[in-house]
């Protein structure tokens, strides 16, 4: 699903950078993706994807 329409960035791309590069905030993610740089409408959705990815990863580590 597209989370940033202006730049054509998907939730999977965001999650990948959270998991692979350790990006835990919009500011850190901006070092890897050109997000939230035009209208800014995507900021809240992207933050939710970051949070959900971190929570999911935390649960995964506890199980294993
Ligand atoms: S939707 Fe992301 S900058 Fe506009």
Backbone and ligand atoms as CSV (ligand in chain L), in Angstrom:
chain,resi,resn,atom,element,x,y,z
A,1,UNK,N,N,0.856,-1.174,0.000
A,1,UNK,CA,C,0.000,0.000,0.000
A,1,UNK,C,C,0.904,1.241,0.000
A,2,UNK,N,N,0.502,2.208,-0.817
A,2,UNK,CA,C,1.265,3.457,-0.841
A,2,UNK,C,C,0.993,4.262,0.428
A,3,UNK,N,N,2.045,4.699,1.075
A,3,UNK,CA,C,1.889,5.556,2.251
A,3,UNK,C,C,2.255,7.002,1.928
A,4,UNK,N,N,3.088,7.188,0.921
A,4,UNK,CA,C,3.427,8.543,0.455
A,4,UNK,C,C,3.109,8.600,-1.035
A,5,UNK,N,N,1.994,9.226,-1.338
A,5,UNK,CA,C,1.533,9.302,-2.723
A,5,UNK,C,C,2.461,10.215,-3.529
A,6,UNK,N,N,2.902,11.292,-2.947
A,6,UNK,CA,C,3.746,12.266,-3.665
A,6,UNK,C,C,5.011,11.618,-4.203
A,7,UNK,N,N,5.611,10.734,-3.418
A,7,UNK,CA,C,6.888,10.123,-3.801
A,7,UNK,C,C,6.745,8.655,-4.184
A,8,UNK,N,N,5.528,8.114,-4.108
A,8,UNK,CA,C,5.308,6.726,-4.506
A,8,UNK,C,C,6.018,5.731,-3.612
A,9,UNK,N,N,5.971,5.950,-2.306
A,9,UNK,CA,C,6.657,5.076,-1.356
A,9,UNK,C,C,5.633,4.198,-0.644
A,10,UNK,N,N,5.951,2.918,-0.532
A,10,UNK,CA,C,5.013,1.967,0.055
A,10,UNK,C,C,5.359,1.646,1.515
A,11,UNK,N,N,4.387,1.049,2.203
A,11,UNK,CA,C,4.609,0.641,3.592
A,11,UNK,C,C,5.701,-0.426,3.683
A,12,UNK,N,N,5.826,-1.247,2.654
A,12,UNK,CA,C,6.863,-2.289,2.668
A,12,UNK,C,C,8.256,-1.675,2.591
A,13,UNK,N,N,8.396,-0.621,1.804
A,13,UNK,CA,C,9.696,0.068,1.728
A,13,UNK,C,C,10.049,0.662,3.086
A,14,UNK,N,N,9.066,1.268,3.743
A,14,UNK,CA,C,9.291,1.856,5.065
A,14,UNK,C,C,9.696,0.760,6.047
A,15,UNK,N,N,8.938,-0.330,6.080
A,15,UNK,CA,C,9.221,-1.424,7.017
A,15,UNK,C,C,10.611,-2.013,6.767
A,16,UNK,N,N,10.987,-2.105,5.499
A,16,UNK,CA,C,12.298,-2.652,5.154
A,16,UNK,C,C,13.435,-1.801,5.751
A,17,UNK,N,N,13.287,-0.486,5.672
A,17,UNK,CA,C,14.325,0.397,6.210
A,17,UNK,C,C,14.317,0.391,7.740
A,18,UNK,N,N,13.148,0.197,8.331
A,18,UNK,CA,C,13.085,0.092,9.795
A,18,UNK,C,C,13.832,-1.170,10.236
A,19,UNK,N,N,13.570,-2.268,9.548
A,19,UNK,CA,C,14.166,-3.547,9.934
A,19,UNK,C,C,15.649,-3.644,9.552
A,20,UNK,N,N,15.986,-3.198,8.359
A,20,UNK,CA,C,17.356,-3.379,7.858
A,20,UNK,C,C,18.315,-2.272,8.290
A,21,UNK,N,N,17.807,-1.051,8.381
A,21,UNK,CA,C,18.686,0.086,8.681
A,21,UNK,C,C,18.474,0.633,10.082
A,22,UNK,N,N,17.498,0.107,10.807
A,22,UNK,CA,C,17.259,0.538,12.174
A,22,UNK,C,C,16.610,1.905,12.297
A,23,UNK,N,N,15.962,2.367,11.234
A,23,UNK,CA,C,15.279,3.664,11.294
A,23,UNK,C,C,14.086,3.562,12.242
A,24,UNK,N,N,14.067,4.415,13.252
A,24,UNK,CA,C,12.988,4.346,14.251
A,24,UNK,C,C,12.154,5.607,14.326
A,25,UNK,N,N,12.419,6.544,13.429
A,25,UNK,CA,C,11.655,7.792,13.426
A,25,UNK,C,C,11.590,8.334,12.008
A,26,UNK,N,N,10.718,9.304,11.809
A,26,UNK,CA,C,10.597,9.939,10.502
A,26,UNK,C,C,11.946,10.550,10.113
A,27,UNK,N,N,12.587,11.230,11.060
A,27,UNK,CA,C,13.865,11.881,10.773
A,27,UNK,C,C,14.918,10.869,10.315
A,28,UNK,N,N,14.996,9.738,10.994
A,28,UNK,CA,C,15.963,8.716,10.599
A,28,UNK,C,C,15.604,8.098,9.249
A,29,UNK,N,N,14.312,7.918,9.030
A,29,UNK,CA,C,13.856,7.326,7.769
A,29,UNK,C,C,14.149,8.248,6.586
A,30,UNK,N,N,14.118,9.548,6.820
A,30,UNK,CA,C,14.396,10.518,5.759
A,30,UNK,C,C,15.823,10.408,5.237
A,31,UNK,N,N,16.700,9.792,6.003
A,31,UNK,CA,C,18.071,9.582,5.528
A,31,UNK,C,C,18.112,8.507,4.442
A,32,UNK,N,N,17.050,7.700,4.358
A,32,UNK,CA,C,17.019,6.597,3.402
A,32,UNK,C,C,15.964,6.794,2.316
A,33,UNK,N,N,14.854,7.431,2.664
A,33,UNK,CA,C,13.758,7.619,1.714
A,33,UNK,C,C,13.358,9.091,1.668
A,34,UNK,N,N,12.900,9.517,0.502
A,34,UNK,CA,C,12.481,10.911,0.320
A,34,UNK,C,C,11.012,11.057,0.738
A,35,UNK,N,N,10.750,10.814,2.009
A,35,UNK,CA,C,9.369,10.851,2.500
A,35,UNK,C,C,9.023,12.213,3.078
A,36,UNK,N,N,7.727,12.483,3.089
A,36,UNK,CA,C,7.201,13.664,3.758
A,36,UNK,C,C,7.905,14.953,3.323
A,37,UNK,N,N,8.321,15.010,2.068
A,37,UNK,CA,C,9.091,16.167,1.614
A,37,UNK,C,C,8.274,17.118,0.743
A,38,UNK,N,N,7.035,16.725,0.441
A,38,UNK,CA,C,6.218,17.633,-0.378
A,38,UNK,C,C,5.033,18.145,0.429
A,39,UNK,N,N,3.924,17.403,0.444
A,39,UNK,CA,C,2.726,17.908,1.133
A,39,UNK,C,C,2.753,17.598,2.634
A,40,UNK,N,N,3.454,16.537,3.025
A,40,UNK,CA,C,3.550,16.181,4.435
A,40,UNK,C,C,2.371,15.402,4.980
A,41,UNK,N,N,1.385,15.115,4.143
A,41,UNK,CA,C,0.193,14.384,4.574
A,41,UNK,C,C,0.527,12.987,5.077
A,42,UNK,N,N,1.600,12.406,4.594
A,42,UNK,CA,C,1.935,11.024,4.900
A,42,UNK,C,C,2.614,10.843,6.253
A,43,UNK,N,N,2.989,11.887,6.918
A,43,UNK,CA,C,3.808,11.783,8.130
A,43,UNK,C,C,3.192,10.871,9.189
A,44,UNK,N,N,1.918,11.066,9.506
A,44,UNK,CA,C,1.284,10.265,10.564
A,44,UNK,C,C,1.191,8.793,10.176
A,45,UNK,N,N,0.851,8.519,8.917
A,45,UNK,CA,C,0.724,7.126,8.464
A,45,UNK,C,C,2.087,6.441,8.509
A,46,UNK,N,N,3.115,7.146,8.063
A,46,UNK,CA,C,4.459,6.556,8.069
A,46,UNK,C,C,4.927,6.303,9.500
A,47,UNK,N,N,4.638,7.213,10.411
A,47,UNK,CA,C,5.015,6.992,11.810
A,47,UNK,C,C,4.319,5.757,12.361
A,48,UNK,N,N,3.054,5.543,11.957
A,48,UNK,CA,C,2.323,4.357,12.408
A,48,UNK,C,C,2.966,3.082,11.841
A,49,UNK,N,N,3.377,3.121,10.592
A,49,UNK,CA,C,4.047,1.957,9.993
A,49,UNK,C,C,5.357,1.668,10.734
A,50,UNK,N,N,6.105,2.720,11.059
A,50,UNK,CA,C,7.353,2.549,11.826
A,50,UNK,C,C,7.030,1.893,13.172
A,51,UNK,N,N,6.065,2.436,13.882
A,51,UNK,CA,C,5.710,1.906,15.202
A,51,UNK,C,C,5.246,0.455,15.114
A,52,UNK,N,N,4.364,0.168,14.158
A,52,UNK,CA,C,3.837,-1.195,14.010
A,52,UNK,C,C,4.959,-2.170,13.661
A,53,UNK,N,N,5.894,-1.742,12.835
A,53,UNK,CA,C,7.012,-2.617,12.443
A,53,UNK,C,C,7.905,-2.898,13.641
A,54,UNK,N,N,8.183,-1.889,14.433
A,54,UNK,CA,C,9.024,-2.085,15.620
A,54,UNK,C,C,8.328,-3.021,16.608
A,55,UNK,N,N,7.032,-2.834,16.802
A,55,UNK,CA,C,6.279,-3.692,17.731
A,55,UNK,C,C,6.258,-5.126,17.217
A,56,UNK,N,N,5.982,-5.309,15.921
A,56,UNK,CA,C,5.964,-6.650,15.346
A,56,UNK,C,C,7.314,-7.335,15.503
A,57,UNK,N,N,8.382,-6.593,15.223
A,57,UNK,CA,C,9.726,-7.163,15.326
A,57,UNK,C,C,10.039,-7.546,16.772
A,58,UNK,N,N,9.601,-6.705,17.732
A,58,UNK,CA,C,9.817,-6.997,19.146
A,58,UNK,C,C,9.127,-8.274,19.561
A,59,UNK,N,N,7.899,-8.469,19.093
A,59,UNK,CA,C,7.161,-9.692,19.419
A,59,UNK,C,C,7.842,-10.906,18.810
A,60,UNK,N,N,8.334,-10.743,17.572
A,60,UNK,CA,C,9.002,-11.852,16.892
A,60,UNK,C,C,10.226,-12.297,17.684
A,61,UNK,N,N,11.001,-11.349,18.181
A,61,UNK,CA,C,12.212,-11.699,18.913
A,61,UNK,C,C,11.886,-12.413,20.224
A,62,UNK,N,N,10.764,-12.014,20.879
A,62,UNK,CA,C,10.404,-12.672,22.133
A,62,UNK,C,C,10.030,-14.130,21.933
A,63,UNK,N,N,9.366,-14.429,20.821
A,63,UNK,CA,C,8.919,-15.789,20.535
A,63,UNK,C,C,10.116,-16.689,20.255
A,64,UNK,N,N,11.080,-16.164,19.483
A,64,UNK,CA,C,12.257,-16.961,19.120
A,64,UNK,C,C,13.240,-16.859,20.226
L,1,LIG,S1,S,2.081,12.118,0.601
L,1,LIG,FE1,FE,4.110,12.116,1.320
L,1,LIG,S2,S,4.833,14.112,0.906
L,1,LIG,FE2,FE,2.831,14.100,0.119
